[in-house]
Amino acid sequence: MPALPINAGTAALNRSPKNTWPITANGSKWFGAIGKVLRPMPAKTKRATCSRNYLVNKTNIRNDMKQLLMAAIIGTAFLTSIISAQEKSTKPEAPKKAESKVQNIKPDEFDKLRQADTNSTVVLDVRTKEEYQKGHIPGSVMIDFTGENFEQQVAKLDKNKTYLVHCASGGRSARACKKLEQLGFQKLYNLEGGMNGWEKAGKPVEK
């Protein structure tokens, strides 16, 4: 019997009805019962899968880094707010300035107060004697603010009364009101513009 070629023998074996695992010419096996081919995954498919996995992992890493960065920012802001609150709580508060009892008023209001209650209201002229003699508000009391005994003289006054204080233009009377306030006087009114403003407003002047 003559020898058969290798390819012929393989083909003959494939045609055999007894063979349930046929072998092709290139050596790959075919699953005879179902008819599906068991083949290795192509190299291109493997590379595509690896690329997708790499991109997914890279995206996950970026998301994790963003979350960590946001957490660090929030944590820093939270700690900063706590430290700031502690500093404010430990920092001593500045003492509040006492409200001044001196009120600056215009000639019209000054005149109304002067006439409202003459028993409990005193018009205090703090100009010099020479200025007072040239013209003064009717019923006023003169105590020179620049005199050496100013504090001694005003200390004799009744602190429960209301004092309407004025000078020539308002400067000395403002300083006199501060001094009276320090001495314990509670009701103090300073005439804005002083005697000059009083005369310009057409108020009465006595000589």
N, CA and C atoms as a LAMMPS dump frame, in Angstrom:
ITEM: TIMESTEP
0
ITEM: NUMBER OF ATOMS
621
ITEM: BOX BOUNDS ff ff ff
-5.0000000000000000e+02 5.0000000000000000e+02
-5.0000000000000000e+02 5.0000000000000000e+02
-5.0000000000000000e+02 5.0000000000000000e+02
ITEM: ATOMS id mol type element x y z
1 1 1 N 0.858 -1.206 0
2 1 2 C 0 0 0
3 1 3 C 0.881 1.238 0
4 2 1 N 0.645 2.124 -0.935
5 2 2 C 1.517 3.318 -1.024
6 2 3 C 1.264 4.28 0.132
7 3 1 N 2.281 4.947 0.532
8 3 2 C 2.172 5.906 1.678
9 3 3 C 1.415 7.141 1.241
10 4 1 N 0.567 7.625 2.151
11 4 2 C -0.24 8.821 1.881
12 4 3 C 0.511 10.06 2.34
13 5 1 N 0.294 11.169 1.637
14 5 2 C 0.909 12.426 2.123
15 5 3 C 0.3 12.843 3.45
16 6 1 N 1.039 13.694 4.141
17 6 2 C 0.579 14.143 5.486
18 6 3 C -0.733 14.866 5.376
19 7 1 N -0.853 15.738 4.406
20 7 2 C -2.089 16.514 4.264
21 7 3 C -3.244 15.606 3.902
22 8 1 N -2.98 14.624 3.058
23 8 2 C -4.033 13.692 2.684
24 8 3 C -4.483 12.894 3.866
25 9 1 N -3.526 12.443 4.693
26 9 2 C -3.89 11.684 5.888
27 9 3 C -4.711 12.503 6.847
28 10 1 N -4.378 13.784 7.01
29 10 2 C -5.149 14.684 7.915
30 10 3 C -6.542 14.85 7.401
31 11 1 N -6.688 15.015 6.085
32 11 2 C -8.019 15.163 5.505
33 11 3 C -8.823 13.917 5.683
34 12 1 N -8.183 12.769 5.521
35 12 2 C -8.882 11.505 5.711
36 12 3 C -9.335 11.35 7.133
37 13 1 N -8.501 11.755 8.06
38 13 2 C -8.878 11.659 9.475
39 13 3 C -10.055 12.552 9.794
40 14 1 N -10.126 13.743 9.188
41 14 2 C -11.245 14.655 9.4
42 14 3 C -12.537 14.063 8.894
43 15 1 N -12.466 13.231 7.805
44 15 2 C -13.674 12.65 7.243
45 15 3 C -14.145 11.439 8.016
46 16 1 N -13.394 10.996 8.976
47 16 2 C -13.76 9.798 9.728
48 16 3 C -14.949 10.089 10.613
49 17 1 N -16.045 9.334 10.539
50 17 2 C -17.237 9.549 11.374
51 17 3 C -16.982 9.291 12.822
52 18 1 N -15.979 8.537 13.172
53 18 2 C -15.706 8.224 14.577
54 18 3 C -15.013 9.361 15.309
55 19 1 N -14.461 10.258 14.594
56 19 2 C -13.68 11.325 15.221
57 19 3 C -14.601 12.487 15.617
58 20 1 N -14.815 12.659 16.902
59 20 2 C -15.654 13.76 17.423
60 20 3 C -14.837 14.984 17.739
61 21 1 N -13.52 14.924 17.662
62 21 2 C -12.636 16.078 17.866
63 21 3 C -11.768 16.246 16.619
64 22 1 N -12.336 16.692 15.537
65 22 2 C -11.574 16.792 14.28
66 22 3 C -10.45 17.791 14.396
67 23 1 N -9.419 17.555 13.612
68 23 2 C -8.242 18.419 13.596
69 23 3 C -8.138 19.03 12.215
70 24 1 N -7.984 20.347 12.176
71 24 2 C -7.841 21.04 10.895
72 24 3 C -6.413 20.953 10.432
73 25 1 N -6.213 21.538 9.224
74 25 2 C -4.883 21.46 8.629
75 25 3 C -3.862 22.242 9.411
76 26 1 N -4.292 23.36 10.1
77 26 2 C -3.332 24.171 10.849
78 26 3 C -3.204 23.723 12.288
79 27 1 N -3.807 22.66 12.662
80 27 2 C -3.625 22.096 14.001
81 27 3 C -4.623 22.589 15.02
82 28 1 N -5.579 23.489 14.688
83 28 2 C -6.564 23.965 15.65
84 28 3 C -7.665 22.943 15.802
85 29 1 N -8.21 22.862 17.021
86 29 2 C -9.273 21.903 17.306
87 29 3 C -10.634 22.563 17.159
88 30 1 N -11.566 21.845 16.577
89 30 2 C -12.954 22.299 16.468
90 30 3 C -13.795 21.468 17.42
91 31 1 N -14.671 22.112 18.146
92 31 2 C -15.522 21.404 19.096
93 31 3 C -16.645 20.766 18.288
94 32 1 N -16.506 19.461 17.989
95 32 2 C -17.387 18.774 17.055
96 32 3 C -18.823 18.749 17.479
97 33 1 N -19.086 18.532 18.766
98 33 2 C -20.465 18.368 19.205
99 33 3 C -21.275 19.633 19.064
100 34 1 N -20.705 20.81 19.264
101 34 2 C -21.435 22.091 19.224
102 34 3 C -21.076 22.883 17.981
103 35 1 N -19.899 22.727 17.496
104 35 2 C -19.49 23.418 16.285
105 35 3 C -18.857 24.766 16.528
106 36 1 N -18.375 24.993 17.713
107 36 2 C -17.706 26.25 18.057
108 36 3 C -16.206 26.073 18.014
109 37 1 N -15.542 27.083 17.62
110 37 2 C -14.083 27.03 17.497
111 37 3 C -13.444 27.608 18.74
112 38 1 N -12.518 26.893 19.304
113 38 2 C -11.751 27.386 20.451
114 38 3 C -10.466 27.98 19.922
115 39 1 N -10.426 29.29 19.857
116 39 2 C -9.262 29.975 19.314
117 39 3 C -8.676 30.912 20.354
118 40 1 N -7.395 31.126 20.357
119 40 2 C -6.778 32.097 21.282
120 40 3 C -7.196 33.519 20.921
121 41 1 N -7.282 34.431 21.955
122 41 2 C -7.672 35.834 21.745
123 41 3 C -6.623 36.53 20.903
124 42 1 N -7.065 37.249 19.898
125 42 2 C -6.08 37.974 19.071
126 42 3 C -5.306 38.978 19.905
127 43 1 N -4.092 39.283 19.441
128 43 2 C -3.222 40.213 20.174
129 43 3 C -3.82 41.61 20.215
130 44 1 N -4.535 42.044 19.127
131 44 2 C -5.122 43.373 19.099
132 44 3 C -6.191 43.528 20.163
133 45 1 N -7.005 42.486 20.365
134 45 2 C -8.068 42.537 21.384
135 45 3 C -7.47 42.663 22.767
136 46 1 N -6.376 41.945 23.03
137 46 2 C -5.701 42.045 24.328
138 46 3 C -5.185 43.453 24.561
139 47 1 N -4.572 44.065 23.534
140 47 2 C -4.034 45.414 23.706
141 47 3 C -5.153 46.43 23.941
142 48 1 N -6.286 46.279 23.253
143 48 2 C -7.409 47.201 23.448
144 48 3 C -7.97 47.097 24.857
145 49 1 N -8.064 45.857 25.357
146 49 2 C -8.57 45.664 26.73
147 49 3 C -7.634 46.285 27.747
148 50 1 N -6.355 46.127 27.567
149 50 2 C -5.368 46.711 28.474
150 50 3 C -5.445 48.238 28.444
151 51 1 N -5.649 48.791 27.241
152 51 2 C -5.74 50.252 27.127
153 51 3 C -6.954 50.773 27.876
154 52 1 N -8.092 50.053 27.733
155 52 2 C -9.293 50.487 28.454
156 52 3 C -9.1 50.399 29.958
157 53 1 N -8.483 49.311 30.402
158 53 2 C -8.218 49.169 31.839
159 53 3 C -7.296 50.263 32.345
160 54 1 N -6.309 50.647 31.552
161 54 2 C -5.372 51.706 31.948
162 54 3 C -6.083 53.05 32.074
163 55 1 N -6.958 53.332 31.092
164 55 2 C -7.691 54.598 31.142
165 55 3 C -8.639 54.658 32.329
166 56 1 N -9.296 53.53 32.617
167 56 2 C -10.214 53.484 33.765
168 56 3 C -9.453 53.713 35.061
169 57 1 N -8.316 53.026 35.184
170 57 2 C -7.506 53.192 36.394
171 57 3 C -6.981 54.625 36.522
172 58 1 N -6.582 55.224 35.41
173 58 2 C -6.071 56.59 35.43
174 58 3 C -7.163 57.568 35.85
175 59 1 N -8.383 57.337 35.344
176 59 2 C -9.521 58.198 35.727
177 59 3 C -9.843 58.056 37.197
178 60 1 N -9.808 56.814 37.702
179 60 2 C -10.08 56.596 39.131
180 60 3 C -9.039 57.286 40.003
181 61 1 N -7.784 57.252 39.579
182 61 2 C -6.71 57.902 40.347
183 61 3 C -6.931 59.405 40.383
184 62 1 N -7.324 59.97 39.247
185 62 2 C -7.583 61.416 39.208
186 62 3 C -8.737 61.796 40.122
187 63 1 N -9.798 60.99 40.097
188 63 2 C -10.941 61.271 40.973
189 63 3 C -10.544 61.187 42.443
190 64 1 N -9.725 60.186 42.767
191 64 2 C -9.265 60.056 44.154
192 64 3 C -8.424 61.254 44.572
193 65 1 N -7.563 61.731 43.663
194 65 2 C -6.722 62.879 43.977
195 65 3 C -7.576 64.133 44.187
196 66 1 N -8.623 64.322 43.349
197 66 2 C -9.518 65.473 43.521
198 66 3 C -10.224 65.427 44.861
199 67 1 N -10.692 64.23 45.245
200 67 2 C -11.377 64.095 46.529
201 67 3 C -10.44 64.389 47.691
202 68 1 N -9.204 63.912 47.601
203 68 2 C -8.233 64.184 48.661
204 68 3 C -7.916 65.672 48.748
205 69 1 N -7.792 66.319 47.58
206 69 2 C -7.501 67.753 47.561
207 69 3 C -8.646 68.561 48.173
208 70 1 N -9.89 68.203 47.823
209 70 2 C -11.049 68.891 48.383
210 70 3 C -11.128 68.682 49.887
211 71 1 N -10.849 67.467 50.334
212 71 2 C -10.871 67.185 51.768
213 71 3 C -9.809 68.006 52.505
214 72 1 N -8.623 68.142 51.881
215 72 2 C -7.567 68.944 52.507
216 72 3 C -7.959 70.413 52.596
217 73 1 N -8.584 70.946 51.53
218 73 2 C -9.013 72.348 51.539
219 73 3 C -10.07 72.592 52.599
220 74 1 N -11.061 71.695 52.67
221 74 2 C -12.13 71.843 53.663
222 74 3 C -11.571 71.733 55.078
223 75 1 N -10.657 70.787 55.276
224 75 2 C -10.059 70.631 56.598
225 75 3 C -9.258 71.857 57.021
226 76 1 N -8.51 72.423 56.075
227 76 2 C -7.728 73.63 56.385
228 76 3 C -8.629 74.809 56.739
229 77 1 N -9.706 74.981 55.963
230 77 2 C -10.646 76.067 56.253
231 77 3 C -11.306 75.883 57.613
232 78 1 N -11.634 74.631 57.937
233 78 2 C -12.273 74.352 59.232
234 78 3 C -11.331 74.666 60.392
235 79 1 N -10.075 74.245 60.268
236 79 2 C -9.1 74.521 61.326
237 79 3 C -8.851 76.028 61.458
238 80 1 N -8.801 76.714 60.312
239 80 2 C -8.591 78.163 60.357
240 80 3 C -9.718 78.877 61.084
241 81 1 N -10.959 78.443 60.823
242 81 2 C -12.108 79.066 61.496
243 81 3 C -12.079 78.811 62.995
244 82 1 N -11.659 77.605 63.398
245 82 2 C -11.579 77.282 64.829
246 82 3 C -10.523 78.146 65.509
247 83 1 N -9.346 78.266 64.878
248 83 2 C -8.267 79.069 65.454
249 83 3 C -8.685 80.534 65.556
250 84 1 N -9.357 81.041 64.501
251 84 2 C -9.812 82.433 64.519
252 84 3 C -10.829 82.666 65.63
253 85 1 N -11.735 81.693 65.819
254 85 2 C -12.739 81.838 66.88
255 85 3 C -12.091 81.823 68.255
256 86 1 N -11.081 80.969 68.435
257 86 2 C -10.381 80.911 69.715
258 86 3 C -9.642 82.206 70.002
259 87 1 N -9.02 82.788 68.954
260 87 2 C -8.306 84.046 69.15
261 87 3 C -9.262 85.168 69.538
262 88 1 N -10.454 85.185 68.903
263 88 2 C -11.429 86.217 69.241
264 88 3 C -11.947 86.063 70.656
265 89 1 N -12.123 84.788 71.068
266 89 2 C -12.664 84.552 72.405
267 89 3 C -11.653 84.896 73.495
268 90 1 N -10.36 84.704 73.18
269 90 2 C -9.33 84.98 74.187
270 90 3 C -8.875 86.434 74.173
271 91 1 N -9.142 87.151 73.054
272 91 2 C -8.704 88.539 72.958
273 91 3 C -9.582 89.416 73.846
274 92 1 N -8.994 90.171 74.738
275 92 2 C -9.814 91.014 75.628
276 92 3 C -10.508 92.116 74.845
277 93 1 N -11.756 92.363 75.192
278 93 2 C -12.52 93.401 74.525
279 93 3 C -12.078 94.786 74.988
280 94 1 N -12.048 95.692 74.028
281 94 2 C -11.668 97.066 74.351
282 94 3 C -12.768 97.702 75.197
283 95 1 N -12.385 98.417 76.218
284 95 2 C -13.407 99.05 77.063
285 95 3 C -14.234 100.044 76.262
286 96 1 N -15.528 100 76.476
287 96 2 C -16.421 100.902 75.768
288 96 3 C -16.294 102.323 76.324
289 97 1 N -16.274 103.252 75.403
290 97 2 C -16.194 104.649 75.814
291 97 3 C -17.539 105.096 76.374
292 98 1 N -17.458 105.806 77.462
293 98 2 C -18.685 106.318 78.064
294 98 3 C -19.294 107.385 77.163
295 99 1 N -20.602 107.331 77.01
296 99 2 C -21.289 108.304 76.181
297 99 3 C -21.227 109.687 76.838
298 100 1 N -20.939 110.658 76.005
299 100 2 C -20.855 112.027 76.52
300 100 3 C -22.241 112.551 76.865
301 101 1 N -22.306 113.259 77.962
302 101 2 C -23.573 113.862 78.4
303 101 3 C -23.763 115.257 77.823
304 102 1 N -22.788 115.726 77.045
305 102 2 C -22.848 117.073 76.461
306 102 3 C -23.585 117.02 75.131
307 103 1 N -24.54 117.914 74.948
308 103 2 C -25.281 118.006 73.69
309 103 3 C -25.049 119.378 73.058
310 104 1 N -24.71 119.38 71.79
311 104 2 C -24.52 120.627 71.044
312 104 3 C -25.848 121.024 70.404
313 105 1 N -26.303 122.231 70.664
314 105 2 C -27.603 122.67 70.168
315 105 3 C -27.509 124.029 69.487
316 106 1 N -28.498 124.305 68.634
317 106 2 C -28.565 125.567 67.893
318 106 3 C -29.152 126.682 68.78
319 107 1 N -29.002 127.938 68.364
320 107 2 C -29.525 129.065 69.151
321 107 3 C -31.014 128.968 69.468
322 108 1 N -31.837 128.512 68.522
323 108 2 C -33.278 128.429 68.761
324 108 3 C -33.594 127.467 69.908
325 109 1 N -32.993 126.283 69.884
326 109 2 C -33.236 125.315 70.953
327 109 3 C -32.64 125.796 72.276
328 110 1 N -31.492 126.438 72.183
329 110 2 C -30.847 127.005 73.375
330 110 3 C -31.786 128.03 74.04
331 111 1 N -32.415 128.846 73.228
332 111 2 C -33.315 129.88 73.749
333 111 3 C -34.567 129.26 74.376
334 112 1 N -35.088 128.205 73.76
335 112 2 C -36.276 127.533 74.309
336 112 3 C -35.979 126.924 75.67
337 113 1 N -34.836 126.261 75.788
338 113 2 C -34.469 125.671 77.074
339 113 3 C -34.248 126.752 78.133
340 114 1 N -33.691 127.862 77.687
341 114 2 C -33.415 128.966 78.62
342 114 3 C -34.702 129.501 79.248
343 115 1 N -35.76 129.565 78.46
344 115 2 C -37.012 130.135 78.943
345 115 3 C -37.967 129.096 79.547
346 116 1 N -37.68 127.819 79.324
347 116 2 C -38.602 126.763 79.765
348 116 3 C -38.7 126.687 81.279
349 117 1 N -37.583 126.651 81.961
350 117 2 C -37.599 126.515 83.423
351 117 3 C -36.41 127.284 83.99
352 118 1 N -36.641 128.5 84.386
353 118 2 C -35.564 129.352 84.888
354 118 3 C -35.073 128.925 86.27
355 119 1 N -35.874 128.151 86.989
356 119 2 C -35.459 127.717 88.338
357 119 3 C -34.428 126.598 88.305
358 120 1 N -34.546 125.716 87.307
359 120 2 C -33.624 124.567 87.248
360 120 3 C -32.645 124.664 86.076
361 121 1 N -32.651 125.785 85.348
362 121 2 C -31.77 125.953 84.195
363 121 3 C -30.883 127.17 84.403
364 122 1 N -29.581 127.016 84.13
365 122 2 C -28.601 128.094 84.311
366 122 3 C -27.876 128.325 82.992
367 123 1 N -27.863 129.593 82.527
368 123 2 C -27.075 129.96 81.355
369 123 3 C -25.691 130.358 81.857
370 124 1 N -24.682 129.57 81.468
371 124 2 C -23.321 129.78 81.957
372 124 3 C -22.454 130.365 80.85
373 125 1 N -22.009 131.593 81.051
374 125 2 C -21.143 132.293 80.101
375 125 3 C -19.699 132.125 80.564
376 126 1 N -18.868 131.443 79.754
377 126 2 C -17.486 131.155 80.165
378 126 3 C -16.481 132.102 79.505
379 127 1 N -16.944 133.227 78.989
380 127 2 C -16.029 134.205 78.395
381 127 3 C -15.369 135.041 79.497
382 128 1 N -14.51 135.945 79.067
383 128 2 C -13.849 136.843 80.024
384 128 3 C -14.821 137.927 80.487
385 129 1 N -14.422 138.635 81.52
386 129 2 C -15.26 139.705 82.068
387 129 3 C -15.477 140.81 81.049
388 130 1 N -14.426 141.153 80.301
389 130 2 C -14.531 142.2 79.292
390 130 3 C -15.538 141.815 78.2
391 131 1 N -15.486 140.576 77.753
392 131 2 C -16.426 140.1 76.73
393 131 3 C -17.862 140.129 77.267
394 132 1 N -18.004 139.748 78.5
395 132 2 C -19.342 139.688 79.111
396 132 3 C -19.968 141.083 79.197
397 133 1 N -19.171 142.058 79.53
398 133 2 C -19.684 143.424 79.683
399 133 3 C -20.101 144.047 78.353
400 134 1 N -19.537 143.584 77.249
401 134 2 C -19.896 144.103 75.931
402 134 3 C -21.269 143.614 75.485
403 135 1 N -21.713 142.54 76.062
404 135 2 C -23.017 141.997 75.7
405 135 3 C -23.11 140.541 76.089
406 136 1 N -24.261 140.192 76.724
407 136 2 C -24.431 138.814 77.184
408 136 3 C -25.902 138.412 77.106
409 137 1 N -26.154 137.129 77.247
410 137 2 C -27.522 136.612 77.22
411 137 3 C -28.2 136.994 78.537
412 138 1 N -29.418 137.472 78.493
413 138 2 C -30.106 137.874 79.72
414 138 3 C -30.191 136.756 80.753
415 139 1 N -29.862 137.094 82.017
416 139 2 C -29.945 136.135 83.108
417 139 3 C -28.775 135.166 83.191
418 140 1 N -27.758 135.358 82.38
419 140 2 C -26.621 134.428 82.394
420 140 3 C -25.677 134.692 83.555
421 141 1 N -24.905 133.64 83.922
422 141 2 C -23.889 133.709 84.976
423 141 3 C -22.523 133.592 84.311
424 142 1 N -21.604 134.483 84.661
425 142 2 C -20.288 134.478 84.035
426 142 3 C -19.227 133.851 84.946
427 143 1 N -18.528 132.831 84.417
428 143 2 C -17.359 132.248 85.078
429 143 3 C -16.3 132.057 83.996
430 144 1 N -15.216 132.782 84.073
431 144 2 C -14.174 132.774 83.042
432 144 3 C -13.474 131.405 82.993
433 145 1 N -13.563 130.761 81.828
434 145 2 C -12.938 129.438 81.666
435 145 3 C -11.421 129.534 81.741
436 146 1 N -10.858 130.648 81.321
437 146 2 C -9.404 130.819 81.332
438 146 3 C -8.903 131.314 82.694
439 147 1 N -9.814 131.574 83.613
440 147 2 C -9.396 132.032 84.942
441 147 3 C -8.76 130.914 85.758
442 148 1 N -7.924 131.311 86.724
443 148 2 C -7.19 130.342 87.536
444 148 3 C -8.111 129.542 88.47
445 149 1 N -9.229 130.123 88.875
446 149 2 C -10.108 129.481 89.836
447 149 3 C -11.404 128.956 89.204
448 150 1 N -11.348 128.603 87.926
449 150 2 C -12.559 128.133 87.224
450 150 3 C -13.153 126.896 87.901
451 151 1 N -12.329 125.879 88.147
452 151 2 C -12.834 124.642 88.739
453 151 3 C -13.402 124.88 90.137
454 152 1 N -12.762 125.73 90.902
455 152 2 C -13.259 126.026 92.249
456 152 3 C -14.62 126.713 92.209
457 153 1 N -14.809 127.596 91.243
458 153 2 C -16.079 128.314 91.146
459 153 3 C -17.216 127.403 90.662
460 154 1 N -16.945 126.577 89.639
461 154 2 C -18.015 125.71 89.124
462 154 3 C -18.322 124.582 90.108
463 155 1 N -17.366 124.24 90.974
464 155 2 C -17.625 123.206 91.971
465 155 3 C -18.701 123.629 92.965
466 156 1 N -18.939 124.929 93.09
467 156 2 C -19.945 125.44 94.009
468 156 3 C -21.364 125.389 93.414
469 157 1 N -21.454 125.114 92.108
470 157 2 C -22.752 125.092 91.443
471 157 3 C -23.52 123.816 91.756
472 158 1 N -24.847 123.884 91.618
473 158 2 C -25.716 122.722 91.864
474 158 3 C -25.637 121.766 90.671
475 159 1 N -25.156 120.565 90.895
476 159 2 C -24.96 119.59 89.814
477 159 3 C -26.263 118.987 89.319
478 160 1 N -27.336 119.186 90.041
479 160 2 C -28.624 118.634 89.62
480 160 3 C -29.342 119.52 88.599
481 161 1 N -28.858 120.731 88.389
482 161 2 C -29.495 121.643 87.458
483 161 3 C -28.987 121.434 86.031
484 162 1 N -29.718 122.039 85.079
485 162 2 C -29.34 121.988 83.663
486 162 3 C -28.518 123.226 83.329
487 163 1 N -27.396 123.021 82.603
488 163 2 C -26.494 124.138 82.306
489 163 3 C -26.387 124.344 80.794
490 164 1 N -26.725 125.551 80.389
491 164 2 C -26.599 125.974 78.997
492 164 3 C -25.324 126.801 78.896
493 165 1 N -24.29 126.223 78.314
494 165 2 C -22.953 126.816 78.334
495 165 3 C -22.644 127.452 76.978
496 166 1 N -21.994 128.628 77.002
497 166 2 C -21.596 129.265 75.748
498 166 3 C -20.377 130.154 75.981
499 167 1 N -19.691 130.429 74.864
500 167 2 C -18.564 131.378 74.865
501 167 3 C -18.756 132.285 73.657
502 168 1 N -17.688 132.763 73.04
503 168 2 C -17.823 133.657 71.889
504 168 3 C -18.188 132.888 70.615
505 169 1 N -17.507 131.733 70.377
506 169 2 C -17.753 130.994 69.127
507 169 3 C -17.999 129.503 69.326
508 170 1 N -17.837 128.992 70.525
509 170 2 C -18.127 127.577 70.796
510 170 3 C -16.943 126.736 71.203
511 171 1 N -15.714 127.256 71.078
512 171 2 C -14.527 126.473 71.416
513 171 3 C -14.303 126.327 72.904
514 172 1 N -14.267 127.444 73.599
515 172 2 C -14.047 127.398 75.052
516 172 3 C -15.21 126.73 75.781
517 173 1 N -16.417 126.969 75.292
518 173 2 C -17.572 126.359 75.953
519 173 3 C -17.567 124.829 75.809
520 174 1 N -17.067 124.317 74.679
521 174 2 C -16.976 122.865 74.5
522 174 3 C -15.996 122.267 75.497
523 175 1 N -14.857 122.931 75.702
524 175 2 C -13.873 122.456 76.674
525 175 3 C -14.401 122.614 78.096
526 176 1 N -15.132 123.669 78.325
527 176 2 C -15.717 123.867 79.655
528 176 3 C -16.74 122.786 79.975
529 177 1 N -17.527 122.371 78.972
530 177 2 C -18.515 121.297 79.178
531 177 3 C -17.836 119.985 79.53
532 178 1 N -16.702 119.68 78.881
533 178 2 C -15.96 118.464 79.207
534 178 3 C -15.467 118.494 80.653
535 179 1 N -14.992 119.655 81.062
536 179 2 C -14.513 119.796 82.441
537 179 3 C -15.666 119.629 83.43
538 180 1 N -16.81 120.213 83.118
539 180 2 C -17.987 120.068 83.984
540 180 3 C -18.46 118.609 84.041
541 181 1 N -18.368 117.946 82.925
542 181 2 C -18.757 116.528 82.885
543 181 3 C -17.843 115.698 83.778
544 182 1 N -16.559 115.997 83.754
545 182 2 C -15.607 115.284 84.616
546 182 3 C -15.875 115.543 86.098
547 183 1 N -16.423 116.707 86.394
548 183 2 C -16.72 117.059 87.78
549 183 3 C -18.058 116.49 88.26
550 184 1 N -18.792 115.836 87.357
551 184 2 C -20.03 115.176 87.778
552 184 3 C -21.312 115.834 87.344
553 185 1 N -21.261 116.856 86.507
554 185 2 C -22.483 117.496 86.014
555 185 3 C -23.128 116.594 84.948
556 186 1 N -24.433 116.43 85.023
557 186 2 C -25.131 115.468 84.172
558 186 3 C -25.84 116.099 82.978
559 187 1 N -26.384 117.305 83.133
560 187 2 C -27.201 117.931 82.081
561 187 3 C -26.467 119.147 81.522
562 188 1 N -25.805 118.936 80.387
563 188 2 C -24.97 119.975 79.802
564 188 3 C -25.33 120.197 78.338
565 189 1 N -25.494 121.471 77.968
566 189 2 C -25.804 121.841 76.588
567 189 3 C -24.828 122.928 76.141
568 190 1 N -24.213 122.704 74.977
569 190 2 C -23.245 123.657 74.441
570 190 3 C -23.865 124.404 73.262
571 191 1 N -23.771 125.737 73.278
572 191 2 C -24.339 126.559 72.214
573 191 3 C -23.406 126.564 71.005
574 192 1 N -23.876 126.013 69.881
575 192 2 C -23.085 126.006 68.649
576 192 3 C -22.975 127.43 68.093
577 193 1 N -21.758 127.825 67.775
578 193 2 C -21.537 129.177 67.252
579 193 3 C -21.361 130.226 68.325
580 194 1 N -21.613 129.841 69.595
581 194 2 C -21.408 130.762 70.707
582 194 3 C -22.243 132.023 70.617
583 195 1 N -21.731 133.08 71.261
584 195 2 C -22.424 134.367 71.292
585 195 3 C -22.549 134.962 69.898
586 196 1 N -21.579 134.703 69.053
587 196 2 C -21.647 135.206 67.678
588 196 3 C -22.86 134.626 66.945
589 197 1 N -23.041 133.307 67.081
590 197 2 C -24.192 132.67 66.452
591 197 3 C -25.5 133.122 67.073
592 198 1 N -25.474 133.41 68.371
593 198 2 C -26.667 133.892 69.068
594 198 3 C -27.115 135.254 68.516
595 199 1 N -26.182 136.149 68.336
596 199 2 C -26.503 137.489 67.827
597 199 3 C -26.932 137.415 66.365
598 200 1 N -26.31 136.571 65.555
599 200 2 C -26.706 136.442 64.168
600 200 3 C -28.122 135.901 64.043
601 201 1 N -28.541 135.064 64.992
602 201 2 C -29.9 134.506 64.97
603 201 3 C -30.935 135.516 65.46
604 202 1 N -30.476 136.734 65.879
605 202 2 C -31.393 137.767 66.326
606 202 3 C -31.94 137.568 67.716
607 203 1 N -31.184 136.831 68.529
608 203 2 C -31.63 136.581 69.902
609 203 3 C -31.305 137.773 70.799
610 204 1 N -32.009 137.886 71.939
611 204 2 C -31.813 139.051 72.818
612 204 3 C -30.43 139.104 73.439
613 205 1 N -29.876 140.317 73.514
614 205 2 C -28.555 140.555 74.117
615 205 3 C -28.721 141.646 75.16
616 206 1 N -28.122 141.415 76.306
617 206 2 C -28.198 142.376 77.408
618 206 3 C -26.804 142.939 77.679
619 207 1 N -26.733 144.253 78.002
620 207 2 C -25.449 144.891 78.292
621 207 3 C -25.469 145.506 79.678
